[in-house]
Amino acid sequence: MVVGLGSGVTAGAVLRHSPERVDVCEIEPEVAAAARHFQVENLGMLDDPRMTLHLEDAKAFLQVIEGDPQKLTD
């Protein structure tokens, strides 16, 4: 899990290590839109099928996972 998308470089770096999935929480939709401008730097991570972007607060996301661990395998 990556908290805060920013330019997406961190998520892109994580994806280089062949994880099955990466969940990214970003509270501001505008940041996700801006990350598209950094596709070279973030290795196109927004289009990687292993990456799921959650436009919500990370604390809220983790509380959902805590309540339903099955969501980690969906």
SVG drawing of the C-alpha trace seen along z (x, -y; Angstrom):
<svg xmlns="http://www.w3.org/2000/svg" viewBox="-16 -19 28 32">
<polyline fill="none" stroke="black" stroke-width="0.4" points="0.0,0.0 1.1,-3.5 -0.4,-6.4 -0.5,-9.5 -0.1,-9.3 1.8,-12.5 3.5,-12.2 3.2,-8.4 6.9,-7.7 6.8,-5.7 4.0,-3.5 5.9,-3.1 9.0,-2.0 7.0,0.5 5.5,2.0 9.0,2.6 9.5,5.3 6.7,7.5 4.1,7.4 0.8,9.1 -1.0,5.8 -0.5,2.3 -3.2,0.3 -2.7,-3.5 -4.8,-5.8 -5.1,-9.5 -7.6,-11.9 -7.5,-14.5 -8.8,-13.5 -6.8,-16.4 -3.5,-14.8 -4.5,-11.6 -5.2,-13.6 -1.9,-15.5 0.0,-12.2 -0.7,-11.5 1.7,-14.3 4.5,-12.2 4.0,-9.0 7.7,-8.8 8.8,-9.2 6.2,-7.0 6.5,-4.3 2.9,-4.5 1.7,-3.1 -1.8,-4.4 -2.3,-2.0 -0.8,1.0 -3.5,3.6 -1.9,4.5 -2.4,1.0 -5.7,-0.1 -6.2,-3.7 -8.5,-4.4 -9.7,-8.0 -10.3,-8.1 -8.5,-8.7 -6.1,-5.9 -7.4,-5.6 -11.0,-5.0 -9.6,-2.5 -7.7,-0.6 -10.8,-0.5 -12.8,1.2 -10.0,3.7 -9.9,4.4 -13.7,5.0 -13.5,7.3 -10.1,8.9 -11.5,10.6 -11.1,7.2 -7.3,7.8 -7.7,10.8 -10.4,9.4"/>
</svg>
